[in-house]
């Protein structure tokens, strides 16, 4: 994701599988220097605990920090 030249938009989706295991997927979208749209799954995490905003936000921020994109993210939609 470091190759994303400018701003990044994130989309998140959380759900619980039939065996009561919760997951969060995070997708990043950005436009490169040639105006080509990229849409990439950047994380697929198992959630521990509730689907609270605090819990989800912690996971999303950890992914952004690990990928070094905190300063590039402009919006996160669920």
C-alpha angles and dihedrals in degrees: 000000000000087000091067101110099207141351126002131205119206129206121194133193127184127189143155119241122224092266090059094256113140125217138186123202122195123197124190124206125192141152117237128218089273091055092251115147116231123195113185134173102231100175143016107183134177109233122225115202129003130339089250121149090245093053094044092044091052092054093045092049092048090053092048091048094047091051092044093235101119093113093047100052112100102168139015119195129188 
